[in-house]
Amino acid sequence: MTVGFAARVARAVADSGPLCAGVDPSASLLADWGLPDTPDGLRSFGLTCVEAFAGVVPVVKPQVAFFERMGSRGLGALEDVLAAAADAGLVTIADAKRGDIGSTMAAYAAAWLDPDSPLAADAVTVVPYLGLGALAPALDDAASAGKGVIVVTRSSNPEGRVLQTAVTAGGPSVEDGLLAEIAALNHGGLPVPGTVGAVIGATLEPSSFDLGVLGGVVLAPGLGAQGGDAASVGRLFAGCGPGTVLPSSSRGLLRSGPRVAALRAAAAAEREAMAAVLPPR
């Protein structure tokens, strides 16, 4: 039987602790690290992150936009970073936020989830606002390969909250309706449990939906630069099971670079802070 993404993440969290480290080579961070804003700079930044985070955190999340802004050479750098992360035993989430219908969604799924793709990751982030059903090609491909699809559901940006908290004709809010659909997919709607996860900002108030029944991984961005901390993570995800929550830190963590030892130390400290407020691993 194919091992689902949620089970793989739970196993990785049990080994390394609950934290997802972002790999976000923005122009400003490259400058802070003394690296050129070029494809070679992107590659050096990403490979330094892999070296620093391997064995310290279970999951890394390259932000695709910072690589693809430099075209084919930037994506080539991302290919190298994803391959190095896989070789280092890290679970990878491509933060691409894709979403479309039909053959276009199938092409996105092939790019990010097909094991033979040079851009293959263990999971990809997606946006559901063409309907969760439109993501079926990615969901099916992920389930068959033991990979994950992580749906942006409750984001912390103010612009997103207006749409996500809107009440639907059927009664629940958009975000609670999406969470219910995700739970249904993870509990029998797909052949592999735990295929579908949700992005839930770590700076929000607790959801009215019981996240303990989601059945998938919760990716919780917002630590550090966006104001999220251990207290907010503990409050928001108190009902979630062991190994299901991945608090995510990007800019706040990456500002500790470029020295590998400093990055490792910052990641280890953040990981332990999260472990103290989440269910024991």
VEXBA-59590 format. One line per 2 residues: their letters; for each residue z, y, x of N, C-alpha, C. Coordinates in nm, 3 decimals. Layout:
# residues N
A	Z,Y,X,Z,Y,X,Z,Y,X ~ ...
***
This chain:
# residues 281
MT	0.000,-0.120,0.084,0.000,0.000,0.000,0.000,0.125,0.088 ~ -0.079,0.225,0.047,-0.083,0.351,0.121,0.051,0.422,0.111
VG	0.101,0.469,0.225,0.225,0.546,0.227,0.191,0.690,0.191 ~ 0.257,0.743,0.088,0.228,0.878,0.041,0.278,0.986,0.134
FA	0.225,1.107,0.114,0.260,1.219,0.200,0.409,1.249,0.193 ~ 0.468,1.247,0.074,0.610,1.278,0.062,0.695,1.179,0.141
AR	0.659,1.052,0.138,0.734,0.952,0.214,0.719,0.974,0.363 ~ 0.601,1.013,0.407,0.578,1.041,0.549,0.660,1.161,0.594
VA	0.664,1.265,0.511,0.743,1.383,0.546,0.891,1.349,0.551 ~ 0.940,1.272,0.452,1.081,1.234,0.450,1.119,1.158,0.576
RA	1.030,1.070,0.620,1.054,0.995,0.743,1.060,1.088,0.864 ~ 0.966,1.185,0.869,0.962,1.279,0.981,1.085,1.370,0.981
VA	1.128,1.414,0.862,1.247,1.498,0.852,1.371,1.419,0.896 ~ 1.377,1.293,0.860,1.490,1.209,0.902,1.499,1.201,1.054
DS	1.383,1.204,1.120,1.380,1.196,1.266,1.409,1.329,1.333 ~ 1.358,1.439,1.275,1.360,1.567,1.346,1.432,1.680,1.275
GP	1.466,1.664,1.148,1.532,1.772,1.076,1.438,1.852,0.988 ~ 1.493,1.932,0.895,1.411,1.999,0.793,1.361,2.138,0.834
LC	1.244,2.142,0.894,1.182,2.271,0.926,1.034,2.253,0.948 ~ 0.956,2.347,0.895,0.813,2.356,0.923,0.791,2.481,1.007
AG	0.727,2.467,1.121,0.701,2.580,1.209,0.557,2.628,1.191 ~ 0.541,2.755,1.160,0.407,2.811,1.146,0.341,2.833,1.281
VD	0.209,2.825,1.279,0.128,2.857,1.397,0.033,2.968,1.352 ~ 0.073,3.092,1.376,0.004,3.209,1.319,-0.038,3.304,1.430
PS	-0.151,3.278,1.496,-0.192,3.364,1.607,-0.260,3.493,1.560 ~ -0.180,3.581,1.502,-0.232,3.712,1.461,-0.260,3.796,1.585
AS	-0.337,3.900,1.568,-0.368,3.988,1.682,-0.240,4.046,1.742 ~ -0.144,4.082,1.657,-0.021,4.143,1.709,0.064,4.042,1.786
LL	0.072,3.917,1.737,0.150,3.817,1.809,0.082,3.778,1.939 ~ -0.050,3.769,1.938,-0.121,3.740,2.063,-0.090,3.847,2.167
AD	-0.090,3.973,2.123,-0.058,4.082,2.216,0.085,4.070,2.268 ~ 0.178,4.038,2.177,0.318,4.022,2.219,0.333,3.910,2.322
WG	0.250,3.808,2.310,0.256,3.694,2.402,0.176,3.718,2.530 ~ 0.109,3.833,2.539,0.026,3.861,2.656,-0.103,3.782,2.658
LP	-0.152,3.743,2.540,-0.275,3.666,2.530,-0.387,3.753,2.474 ~ -0.512,3.726,2.513,-0.625,3.801,2.458,-0.653,3.761,2.314
DT	-0.702,3.853,2.236,-0.740,3.825,2.097,-0.880,3.766,2.097 ~ -0.890,3.645,2.146,-1.016,3.573,2.162,-0.994,3.427,2.122
PD	-1.101,3.349,2.108,-1.082,3.207,2.080,-0.996,3.136,2.184 ~ -1.012,3.173,2.312,-0.929,3.111,2.415,-0.782,3.150,2.396
GL	-0.757,3.273,2.352,-0.620,3.314,2.324,-0.562,3.235,2.208 ~ -0.642,3.214,2.104,-0.597,3.133,1.990,-0.559,2.992,2.036
RS	-0.645,2.934,2.118,-0.621,2.797,2.164,-0.493,2.791,2.246 ~ -0.477,2.883,2.339,-0.357,2.884,2.424,-0.231,2.902,2.340
FG	-0.236,2.992,2.243,-0.122,3.015,2.154,-0.087,2.886,2.079 ~ -0.188,2.825,2.018,-0.163,2.705,1.938,-0.112,2.589,2.020
LT	-0.167,2.567,2.138,-0.124,2.456,2.221,0.016,2.478,2.276 ~ 0.052,2.604,2.301,0.190,2.635,2.342,0.286,2.601,2.229
CV	0.248,2.634,2.106,0.331,2.601,1.991,0.351,2.450,1.980 ~ 0.243,2.374,1.995,0.254,2.229,1.986,0.350,2.176,2.093
EA	0.336,2.225,2.214,0.425,2.180,2.322,0.570,2.212,2.291 ~ 0.593,2.331,2.237,0.730,2.374,2.209,0.792,2.299,2.092
FA	0.713,2.272,1.988,0.769,2.219,1.864,0.774,2.067,1.859 ~ 0.695,1.999,1.940,0.692,1.852,1.936,0.831,1.796,1.968
GV	0.880,1.710,1.880,1.010,1.649,1.898,1.126,1.735,1.852 ~ 1.098,1.860,1.815,1.203,1.952,1.770,1.196,1.972,1.619
VP	1.076,1.986,1.566,1.056,1.998,1.421,0.959,1.888,1.377 ~ 0.959,1.853,1.250,0.871,1.746,1.206,0.729,1.790,1.171
VV	0.713,1.917,1.134,0.588,1.964,1.074,0.547,2.099,1.133 ~ 0.417,2.115,1.158,0.363,2.245,1.194,0.256,2.285,1.093
KP	0.241,2.415,1.076,0.150,2.467,0.972,0.062,2.577,1.031 ~ -0.054,2.541,1.088,-0.146,2.644,1.135,-0.200,2.726,1.017
QV	-0.195,2.859,1.031,-0.256,2.947,0.931,-0.404,2.959,0.965 ~ -0.487,2.899,0.880,-0.629,2.885,0.908,-0.698,3.021,0.925
AF	-0.656,3.122,0.850,-0.724,3.251,0.852,-0.728,3.312,0.991 ~ -0.621,3.295,1.069,-0.617,3.356,1.201,-0.714,3.290,1.298
FE	-0.755,3.168,1.268,-0.855,3.099,1.350,-0.997,3.128,1.300 ~ -1.017,3.120,1.170,-1.153,3.133,1.119,-1.205,3.276,1.128
RM	-1.117,3.374,1.150,-1.165,3.513,1.167,-1.253,3.527,1.290 ~ -1.250,3.430,1.380,-1.335,3.434,1.499,-1.451,3.336,1.492
GS	-1.483,3.291,1.370,-1.602,3.209,1.352,-1.591,3.071,1.412 ~ -1.704,3.017,1.456,-1.708,2.877,1.498,-1.619,2.851,1.618
RG	-1.609,2.945,1.710,-1.522,2.923,1.827,-1.374,2.926,1.787 ~ -1.342,3.008,1.690,-1.205,3.008,1.641,-1.170,2.877,1.573
LG	-1.263,2.826,1.492,-1.240,2.697,1.428,-1.236,2.584,1.531 ~ -1.312,2.599,1.639,-1.305,2.501,1.747,-1.167,2.499,1.810
AL	-1.107,2.617,1.824,-0.970,2.624,1.876,-0.873,2.555,1.780 ~ -0.894,2.575,1.650,-0.808,2.509,1.551,-0.823,2.358,1.558
ED	-0.945,2.309,1.575,-0.966,2.165,1.591,-0.881,2.111,1.707 ~ -0.881,2.183,1.818,-0.805,2.138,1.935,-0.655,2.139,1.906
VL	-0.608,2.241,1.834,-0.465,2.250,1.803,-0.424,2.138,1.709 ~ -0.504,2.112,1.606,-0.473,2.004,1.513,-0.471,1.869,1.583
AA	-0.568,1.846,1.672,-0.573,1.720,1.744,-0.453,1.705,1.836 ~ -0.414,1.812,1.904,-0.299,1.806,1.994,-0.170,1.780,1.916
AA	-0.159,1.844,1.799,-0.040,1.823,1.715,-0.031,1.678,1.669 ~ -0.143,1.622,1.626,-0.143,1.482,1.584,-0.105,1.390,1.700
DA	-0.160,1.418,1.819,-0.128,1.337,1.936,0.021,1.346,1.971 ~ 0.082,1.461,1.941,0.224,1.482,1.971,0.316,1.426,1.863
GL	0.258,1.367,1.759,0.338,1.307,1.653,0.386,1.404,1.548 ~ 0.329,1.523,1.544,0.367,1.622,1.443,0.286,1.603,1.316
VT	0.350,1.620,1.201,0.278,1.626,1.073,0.215,1.765,1.064 ~ 0.090,1.772,1.021,0.019,1.900,1.017,-0.017,1.939,0.874
IA	0.005,2.066,0.842,-0.037,2.124,0.716,-0.135,2.236,0.747 ~ -0.259,2.222,0.703,-0.357,2.329,0.719,-0.334,2.431,0.608
DA	-0.288,2.549,0.645,-0.260,2.651,0.545,-0.389,2.727,0.517 ~ -0.474,2.664,0.433,-0.607,2.716,0.406,-0.620,2.778,0.268
KR	-0.531,2.740,0.175,-0.529,2.793,0.038,-0.667,2.789,-0.027 ~ -0.726,2.672,-0.029,-0.857,2.654,-0.089,-0.843,2.623,-0.238
GD	-0.950,2.644,-0.314,-0.950,2.612,-0.456,-1.084,2.644,-0.517 ~ -1.147,2.545,-0.582,-1.276,2.566,-0.647,-1.298,2.451,-0.744
IG	-1.421,2.431,-0.787,-1.452,2.326,-0.883,-1.561,2.234,-0.829 ~ -1.565,2.114,-0.882,-1.675,2.021,-0.860,-1.705,1.991,-0.714
ST	-1.834,1.997,-0.681,-1.878,1.959,-0.546,-1.823,2.053,-0.440 ~ -1.795,2.177,-0.476,-1.738,2.269,-0.377,-1.596,2.227,-0.340
MA	-1.517,2.189,-0.441,-1.381,2.142,-0.411,-1.388,2.012,-0.333 ~ -1.485,1.928,-0.363,-1.501,1.804,-0.288,-1.533,1.832,-0.142
AY	-1.611,1.937,-0.116,-1.642,1.973,0.022,-1.520,2.027,0.095 ~ -1.439,2.108,0.026,-1.313,2.153,0.087,-1.224,2.033,0.120
AA	-1.218,1.939,0.028,-1.135,1.821,0.051,-1.184,1.742,0.172 ~ -1.316,1.729,0.184,-1.373,1.656,0.298,-1.340,1.727,0.429
AW	-1.345,1.860,0.428,-1.319,1.936,0.551,-1.178,1.917,0.601 ~ -1.079,1.918,0.509,-0.939,1.925,0.551,-0.864,1.793,0.540
LD	-0.919,1.696,0.464,-0.845,1.573,0.439,-0.916,1.446,0.484 ~ -1.046,1.451,0.503,-1.119,1.332,0.548,-1.077,1.298,0.691
PD	-1.028,1.178,0.715,-0.982,1.142,0.850,-1.090,1.159,0.957 ~ -1.217,1.156,0.918,-1.325,1.171,1.015,-1.365,1.316,1.039
SP	-1.306,1.409,0.967,-1.339,1.551,0.986,-1.269,1.604,1.111 ~ -1.336,1.688,1.190,-1.270,1.747,1.306,-1.158,1.843,1.269
LA	-1.153,1.886,1.142,-1.048,1.975,1.095,-0.940,1.901,1.015 ~ -0.943,1.769,1.019,-0.851,1.692,0.935,-0.706,1.722,0.968
AD	-0.627,1.748,0.863,-0.483,1.767,0.874,-0.415,1.663,0.785 ~ -0.283,1.659,0.790,-0.210,1.567,0.704,-0.198,1.619,0.562
AV	-0.212,1.750,0.545,-0.207,1.812,0.413,-0.277,1.946,0.419 ~ -0.314,1.996,0.302,-0.378,2.127,0.292,-0.316,2.202,0.176
TV	-0.301,2.333,0.191,-0.254,2.415,0.079,-0.373,2.454,-0.008 ~ -0.347,2.462,-0.139,-0.452,2.494,-0.235,-0.399,2.594,-0.337
VP	-0.492,2.663,-0.404,-0.455,2.753,-0.514,-0.506,2.693,-0.645 ~ -0.425,2.698,-0.753,-0.455,2.622,-0.874,-0.514,2.704,-0.988
YL	-0.559,2.826,-0.962,-0.586,2.914,-1.074,-0.726,2.899,-1.132 ~ -0.798,2.794,-1.094,-0.913,2.746,-1.170,-0.873,2.624,-1.253
GL	-0.743,2.596,-1.255,-0.690,2.481,-1.327,-0.656,2.370,-1.231 ~ -0.538,2.311,-1.247,-0.497,2.205,-1.156,-0.596,2.089,-1.160
GA	-0.657,2.065,-1.275,-0.754,1.957,-1.286,-0.876,1.977,-1.198 ~ -0.909,2.102,-1.168,-1.025,2.129,-1.082,-1.002,2.082,-0.940
LA	-0.876,2.059,-0.904,-0.844,2.014,-0.768,-0.855,1.863,-0.753 ~ -0.903,1.794,-0.856,-0.908,1.647,-0.855,-0.974,1.588,-0.731
PA	-1.085,1.643,-0.680,-1.144,1.582,-0.559,-1.046,1.580,-0.442 ~ -0.970,1.688,-0.424,-0.872,1.691,-0.315,-0.756,1.597,-0.343
LD	-0.711,1.592,-0.467,-0.601,1.504,-0.502,-0.638,1.358,-0.480 ~ -0.759,1.322,-0.522,-0.803,1.183,-0.507,-0.820,1.146,-0.359
DA	-0.881,1.236,-0.281,-0.900,1.208,-0.139,-0.766,1.198,-0.067 ~ -0.674,1.286,-0.103,-0.542,1.283,-0.039,-0.470,1.152,-0.071
AS	-0.473,1.111,-0.196,-0.404,0.988,-0.234,-0.461,0.867,-0.161 ~ -0.592,0.862,-0.149,-0.654,0.745,-0.086,-0.624,0.739,0.064
AG	-0.598,0.854,0.126,-0.575,0.858,0.270,-0.428,0.874,0.307 ~ -0.339,0.878,0.206,-0.198,0.899,0.235,-0.168,1.039,0.283
KG	-0.246,1.135,0.235,-0.228,1.275,0.275,-0.174,1.356,0.158 ~ -0.161,1.486,0.179,-0.098,1.569,0.078,-0.180,1.690,0.039
VI	-0.158,1.736,-0.083,-0.214,1.861,-0.135,-0.096,1.945,-0.182 ~ -0.080,2.063,-0.126,0.037,2.144,-0.156,-0.008,2.267,-0.234
VV	0.036,2.276,-0.358,-0.014,2.374,-0.454,0.070,2.501,-0.451 ~ 0.007,2.615,-0.429,0.079,2.742,-0.435,0.123,2.764,-0.579
TR	0.254,2.763,-0.601,0.309,2.763,-0.736,0.400,2.881,-0.762 ~ 0.501,2.901,-0.677,0.596,3.012,-0.693,0.601,3.089,-0.562
SS	0.507,3.179,-0.542,0.504,3.255,-0.417,0.597,3.375,-0.427 ~ 0.638,3.425,-0.311,0.737,3.533,-0.308,0.676,3.672,-0.310
NP	0.543,3.682,-0.297,0.483,3.816,-0.297,0.487,3.876,-0.437 ~ 0.518,4.005,-0.452,0.532,4.066,-0.586,0.406,4.054,-0.671
EG	0.289,4.063,-0.608,0.165,4.054,-0.686,0.152,3.919,-0.755 ~ 0.195,3.814,-0.685,0.184,3.679,-0.741,0.281,3.654,-0.854
RV	0.399,3.716,-0.847,0.501,3.689,-0.947,0.456,3.730,-1.087 ~ 0.378,3.836,-1.099,0.331,3.881,-1.230,0.252,3.771,-1.300
LQ	0.163,3.706,-1.226,0.082,3.598,-1.283,0.165,3.471,-1.303 ~ 0.245,3.436,-1.205,0.313,3.307,-1.207,0.423,3.299,-1.313
TA	0.483,3.413,-1.345,0.589,3.412,-1.446,0.538,3.441,-1.586 ~ 0.407,3.466,-1.600,0.351,3.490,-1.733,0.371,3.368,-1.822
VT	0.400,3.392,-1.949,0.425,3.283,-2.043,0.294,3.238,-2.105 ~ 0.270,3.109,-2.105,0.146,3.054,-2.159,0.155,3.041,-2.310
AG	0.039,3.015,-2.372,0.036,2.998,-2.518,0.122,2.880,-2.562 ~ 0.135,2.780,-2.473,0.215,2.663,-2.508,0.364,2.681,-2.492
GP	0.406,2.791,-2.431,0.550,2.817,-2.420,0.603,2.837,-2.281 ~ 0.580,2.742,-2.185,0.639,2.760,-2.052,0.565,2.866,-1.971
SV	0.626,2.913,-1.865,0.558,3.004,-1.775,0.448,2.928,-1.701 ~ 0.356,3.004,-1.642,0.249,2.942,-1.565,0.307,2.854,-1.455
ED	0.405,2.906,-1.381,0.460,2.830,-1.269,0.533,2.704,-1.316 ~ 0.608,2.713,-1.426,0.678,2.594,-1.474,0.580,2.491,-1.529
GL	0.473,2.538,-1.591,0.370,2.445,-1.637,0.304,2.372,-1.521 ~ 0.277,2.445,-1.412,0.219,2.382,-1.293,0.315,2.280,-1.233
LA	0.442,2.315,-1.224,0.540,2.221,-1.168,0.549,2.094,-1.252 ~ 0.541,2.108,-1.384,0.544,1.991,-1.471,0.420,1.904,-1.448
EI	0.304,1.967,-1.431,0.182,1.891,-1.404,0.191,1.819,-1.270 ~ 0.245,1.886,-1.170,0.260,1.823,-1.039,0.353,1.702,-1.048
AA	0.464,1.718,-1.119,0.557,1.607,-1.135,0.489,1.488,-1.204 ~ 0.408,1.517,-1.305,0.337,1.409,-1.376,0.241,1.336,-1.283
LN	0.172,1.410,-1.197,0.081,1.347,-1.102,0.157,1.258,-1.004 ~ 0.274,1.302,-0.962,0.352,1.226,-0.865,0.423,1.106,-0.925
HG	0.435,1.106,-1.056,0.504,0.995,-1.124,0.406,0.919,-1.213 ~ 0.299,0.872,-1.152,0.206,0.786,-1.224,0.069,0.843,-1.247
GL	0.052,0.973,-1.230,-0.080,1.033,-1.252,-0.178,1.009,-1.140 ~ -0.128,0.972,-1.024,-0.210,0.936,-0.909,-0.163,0.802,-0.856
PV	-0.250,0.728,-0.788,-0.212,0.594,-0.744,-0.106,0.592,-0.634 ~ -0.086,0.703,-0.564,0.012,0.708,-0.457,0.115,0.815,-0.490
PG	0.241,0.779,-0.512,0.344,0.878,-0.542,0.362,0.977,-0.428 ~ 0.398,1.100,-0.465,0.430,1.199,-0.363,0.311,1.264,-0.297
TV	0.193,1.252,-0.358,0.074,1.311,-0.299,0.074,1.463,-0.312 ~ 0.130,1.515,-0.420,0.117,1.658,-0.452,0.249,1.730,-0.428
GA	0.242,1.838,-0.355,0.359,1.920,-0.330,0.341,2.058,-0.388 ~ 0.439,2.144,-0.365,0.436,2.279,-0.420,0.485,2.378,-0.316
VI	0.420,2.494,-0.311,0.469,2.606,-0.232,0.564,2.687,-0.321 ~ 0.688,2.701,-0.275,0.789,2.777,-0.349,0.860,2.868,-0.250
GA	0.843,2.998,-0.266,0.898,3.092,-0.171,1.049,3.081,-0.157 ~ 1.098,3.090,-0.034,1.240,3.075,-0.006,1.321,3.199,-0.038
TL	1.256,3.302,-0.091,1.327,3.427,-0.122,1.350,3.445,-0.272 ~ 1.313,3.344,-0.353,1.320,3.357,-0.498,1.454,3.310,-0.553
EP	1.475,3.337,-0.681,1.589,3.279,-0.751,1.555,3.135,-0.789 ~ 1.654,3.050,-0.814,1.625,2.910,-0.851,1.534,2.900,-0.972
SS	1.448,2.800,-0.970,1.353,2.778,-1.078,1.422,2.723,-1.202 ~ 1.365,2.755,-1.319,1.415,2.693,-1.442,1.366,2.548,-1.453
FD	1.266,2.511,-1.372,1.220,2.373,-1.365,1.309,2.296,-1.267 ~ 1.345,2.175,-1.303,1.430,2.092,-1.218,1.348,2.039,-1.101
LG	1.362,2.102,-0.984,1.283,2.061,-0.868,1.320,1.921,-0.820 ~ 1.434,1.871,-0.861,1.474,1.737,-0.823,1.384,1.627,-0.878
VL	1.306,1.659,-0.980,1.216,1.559,-1.039,1.071,1.582,-1.000 ~ 1.046,1.675,-0.908,0.908,1.708,-0.872,0.835,1.587,-0.814
GG	0.903,1.510,-0.731,0.841,1.391,-0.674,0.754,1.416,-0.553 ~ 0.745,1.541,-0.509,0.662,1.575,-0.394,0.734,1.670,-0.301
VV	0.665,1.708,-0.195,0.721,1.796,-0.094,0.723,1.941,-0.144 ~ 0.830,2.010,-0.116,0.839,2.154,-0.141,0.825,2.226,-0.007
LA	0.719,2.304,0.006,0.700,2.389,0.123,0.755,2.526,0.088 ~ 0.854,2.571,0.165,0.928,2.692,0.130,0.913,2.799,0.238
PG	0.805,2.877,0.233,0.788,2.984,0.332,0.879,3.102,0.300 ~ 0.895,3.188,0.399,0.970,3.311,0.375,1.091,3.329,0.462
LG	1.118,3.236,0.555,1.233,3.253,0.644,1.206,3.367,0.742 ~ 1.311,3.435,0.779,1.299,3.534,0.885,1.235,3.662,0.841
AQ	1.109,3.683,0.875,1.042,3.811,0.854,1.040,3.852,0.707 ~ 1.034,3.755,0.614,1.029,3.788,0.472,1.167,3.794,0.407
GG	1.271,3.767,0.483,1.406,3.784,0.431,1.477,3.658,0.388 ~ 1.410,3.544,0.391,1.476,3.419,0.355,1.571,3.373,0.464
DA	1.679,3.306,0.426,1.775,3.255,0.523,1.836,3.126,0.472 ~ 1.932,3.073,0.546,1.993,2.946,0.508,2.060,2.954,0.372
AS	2.125,3.066,0.344,2.194,3.079,0.215,2.096,3.072,0.099 ~ 1.983,3.140,0.111,1.885,3.138,0.002,1.823,3.001,-0.013
VG	1.797,2.933,0.098,1.741,2.798,0.092,1.840,2.703,0.025 ~ 1.966,2.710,0.062,2.066,2.623,0.001,2.081,2.646,-0.148
RL	2.074,2.772,-0.190,2.088,2.806,-0.331,1.965,2.761,-0.411 ~ 1.848,2.782,-0.356,1.724,2.755,-0.428,1.695,2.606,-0.442
FA	1.731,2.527,-0.341,1.689,2.387,-0.338,1.807,2.290,-0.343 ~ 1.915,2.334,-0.404,2.036,2.252,-0.409,2.013,2.117,-0.478
GC	1.923,2.110,-0.574,1.903,1.986,-0.648,1.797,1.894,-0.592 ~ 1.738,1.929,-0.481,1.630,1.849,-0.425,1.684,1.737,-0.337
GP	1.607,1.628,-0.332,1.651,1.512,-0.256,1.631,1.527,-0.107 ~ 1.694,1.440,-0.027,1.680,1.445,0.119,1.534,1.433,0.161
GT	1.495,1.515,0.255,1.361,1.506,0.312,1.249,1.560,0.226 ~ 1.283,1.626,0.115,1.176,1.676,0.027,1.145,1.824,0.048
VL	1.233,1.897,0.117,1.216,2.042,0.132,1.183,2.076,0.276 ~ 1.077,2.155,0.294,1.037,2.202,0.426,1.046,2.354,0.431
PS	1.163,2.410,0.462,1.167,2.554,0.486,1.071,2.587,0.600 ~ 1.001,2.699,0.587,0.896,2.730,0.684,0.920,2.868,0.745
SS	0.913,2.872,0.877,0.926,2.998,0.950,0.804,3.017,1.039 ~ 0.746,3.135,1.032,0.628,3.164,1.114,0.656,3.281,1.207
RG	0.636,3.404,1.157,0.652,3.520,1.245,0.791,3.528,1.307 ~ 0.895,3.505,1.226,1.030,3.516,1.277,1.056,3.421,1.393
LL	0.999,3.301,1.385,1.016,3.202,1.490,0.927,3.232,1.610 ~ 0.803,3.270,1.581,0.704,3.288,1.688,0.733,3.409,1.775
RS	0.811,3.502,1.726,0.848,3.617,1.808,0.935,3.577,1.927 ~ 0.984,3.453,1.926,1.064,3.404,2.039,0.977,3.364,2.158
GP	0.843,3.351,2.136,0.753,3.311,2.243,0.727,3.425,2.340 ~ 0.647,3.398,2.443,0.564,3.279,2.462,0.625,3.166,2.544
RV	0.747,3.182,2.596,0.802,3.075,2.678,0.835,2.954,2.592 ~ 0.791,2.837,2.637,0.811,2.714,2.561,0.960,2.689,2.538
AA	1.041,2.708,2.640,1.184,2.681,2.626,1.247,2.771,2.521 ~ 1.206,2.898,2.516,1.262,2.990,2.417,1.218,2.952,2.276
LR	1.093,2.912,2.260,1.043,2.868,2.130,1.116,2.743,2.083 ~ 1.135,2.650,2.174,1.205,2.526,2.138,1.349,2.556,2.095
AA	1.414,2.643,2.167,1.552,2.676,2.134,1.562,2.746,1.998 ~ 1.469,2.837,1.971,1.470,2.908,1.843,1.443,2.812,1.728
AA	1.348,2.719,1.749,1.317,2.621,1.645,1.435,2.528,1.621 ~ 1.501,2.485,1.727,1.616,2.396,1.712,1.729,2.465,1.636
AE	1.753,2.593,1.666,1.859,2.665,1.597,1.827,2.682,1.449 ~ 1.701,2.716,1.417,1.661,2.732,1.277,1.669,2.599,1.204
RE	1.626,2.493,1.269,1.632,2.359,1.208,1.777,2.322,1.173 ~ 1.869,2.347,1.262,2.008,2.311,1.236,2.068,2.396,1.124
AM	2.027,2.522,1.117,2.073,2.607,1.008,2.025,2.554,0.873 ~ 1.901,2.504,0.868,1.849,2.449,0.744,1.915,2.315,0.711
AA	1.939,2.235,0.813,2.002,2.105,0.791,2.142,2.120,0.732 ~ 2.208,2.231,0.764,2.345,2.252,0.716,2.351,2.280,0.567
VL	2.239,2.324,0.506,2.242,2.361,0.365,2.157,2.271,0.276 ~ 2.085,2.178,0.337,2.001,2.086,0.260,2.065,1.947,0.261
PP	2.027,1.860,0.166,2.086,1.725,0.160,2.075,1.655,0.294 ~ 2.175,1.576,0.332,2.175,1.510,0.464,2.051,1.426,0.485
R	2.001,1.429,0.608,1.882,1.349,0.640,1.923,1.210,0.685
***
